[in-house]
Amino acid sequence: DEPITITREDHDRLKGTKSRLKQGMTLSRGDLLTLALMASENRAASALARTYPGGKQVLVAMMNAKARELGMDNSHFKDPTGLTSENVSTASDLVKMVLAAQNYESIQRASTQSSHMVRVNARQSLRFVNTNPLVRNRNWEIGLSKTGYISEAGRCLVMQAKLSERPTVIVLLDSWGKNTRVGDANRI
């Protein structure tokens, strides 16, 4: 419930991504976590990192420590938003991350919500939708989901879903078209 205000520091100067979260808006830490996971909201991720005890540098160090703890030997993080190509990983390392993340109910819930409404002031609310449209498809039973995109990595999707009654982790990297990762997941 901790209130966090979006500041100028949260604006993406690396890729110039857009956001509906404007400077001065105050949301709860929980809402920002949900928006970062569900809607790939970069300003939300930046605000969470900026307000982490010790700041962004400490958070990135903790991300790298967690990756080592999980045995993600081919992964290294430089930025908490995922916007820098200096963040690197492999499909097998991302499977390890998904398997660990599915143990956190808050991550499961936030990453698989179809949409989330946040109140930004007394008169205005904003509705955000999940960047993975498969969470709205009744044919899919998705337990965890995260999309990502930067030009260097292409469109990516990691998720845990039940396929033929078996929990399965799917990692799709470098899809070329906006909807290709969804089509690839359906073909799987």
N, C-alpha and C positions, 0 to 999 in steps of 0.2 A: 504493500500500500504506500510505500515511500514515494512522495511526489518528486518528479524529476522534470526540469524545464529544458526544453530544446534551446540550444545556444548556437551562435555563429560557428563555434568550433565543431559542431556536429554536421555542418554542410560538407558535402563531398567535393573536394577540390581536385581529386585525382581523376575521376571519370566524368564528373559533372552530372551525376544521376539526379533525377528530380525526386521530390518528395511532397506529400501533402501535409507533412508535419512542418509547421512554420516556426521560426524563431519566436520564443516567448510562450509557446504552448507548453502546458504542464500536464503530464500524464503520470499514472502510477508506474512503478517499476514493473509490476505484473503486466500492465497493458503494453509497455514497451517490449517486454520479452515476447509476448504473444505476437506483436506486429513484426518483430525481427524474424521470428521463426515462421510464421504463417504467411506474411505478406512480403517477406524479404525487404523489409523497410530499413534501409541503410542508416538513416538518421536515428532510428530507434536503437539500432546496434551500437552506433557511435555514442549516444547518450548513456547507454548502459555501461559501456567501457569507460567513458570519461568519469563516471561517478562510482566506478568500482573502487574499493579501498586501495589507495596507492595509484590509481589512474590507469590509463591505457597500457603503459609499459608493463606494469605489474600484471594486468590481465593477460596480455600476450605471453608473458613469461609463464603464467599459470596454464594457459592453453597449451603451450609447448610441453610443460611438465606433465599435463594430463595425457597428451598424445604419447609421450614416452611411457607413461604408466600403463597405457592401453596396448603397448607394443606396436604403435604406429611408427615404425622405424623409418619410413620413407615420407614422412610428413613434417612440415615446418611452417609455422605461422609468423607473419610479420605485422598483420593488421587484423583487428577484430571484426571488421565489416565484410571481409571477403572480397574487397574491391581491388586489391593489389595482386598482380601476377606473381609476387614473391611468396604468396601463400601457395604451398605445393602439397600434394597428396597423391595417393594411388587408389585405384578401385579397391584393392584388398585392405588398405588402411581405412578407407571410408566404411567398409563393412564392419570393421572393429568399432568405429565410432558409432554407427547406427545400433549395433548390438549393445553398446554401453548406454547410449542415450535412451533406449527403450525401457530402461530401468527407472527412469524419472517420469512420474505421472504428469508433472507440469509440462514437460517437453512433449510428451505424447499428445496431451490435450491441446496445447497451443499449436502444434505443427499439423494437426489434422482437423481443426475447426474449419468449416467452410467459409465463415466470415466472422468478423469481430467489430463491434461498434464501440467507439470511444467518444466520450464527452470532452470537447475542447474548450467550451465556455458555457455560460448560462443558457445561451440560445442555440448553440451549434454542436452537432454530433457528426462524426465521420464514420462511414462504414468501409472497412477494408476486407478484401476477399483473398482467399488462399491462392497463391501462385501455382499450386498444383490442382488443376481442375478435376483430377481423378478422385479427390476427397468428396466431391459432390455426386459421384457416380455410384448408384446403389449396387452395381456389380462388383465393386471393389471393397474389400475389408482392409483398410489401411490403418496400421498401428503407429506409424511414424513417417514423417515426410519432410523433405527440405529441397527446395529448388535453388539454383544459383545461376548467375550469368556474368561473365566478363568476356570481352572479345577474345582474349588469349585462350580461355578455357572452353568457350562455347556455352551452350545451354546444358545445364547439368541437373540431374535429379537423383536423389537417394531416397529410398523408402523401404519400410518393412510392411509387407502385405501378406495376406493369406492367399496362396495359390494352391488349388486342389487340396484344400484343408491343411496345408503346411505353411507355417510361417517362413517367409522367404525375404531375404534382403536383395533389393534391386539397386544397382548402381549404373547410371547412364551418364556418360561423360561426352562432351563435345558434340552434342546434337547440333546440326547445322541450321535447322529451321525453328521458328517459334514454337510450333506444335509437334516437332519431330520426337522430342523426348516422351510426350504423352502417347504418340502413335507407337513408338518403340516399346513402351511399357505394355500397351494393349496387345502388341504382337507377342510379347513374352508370355 
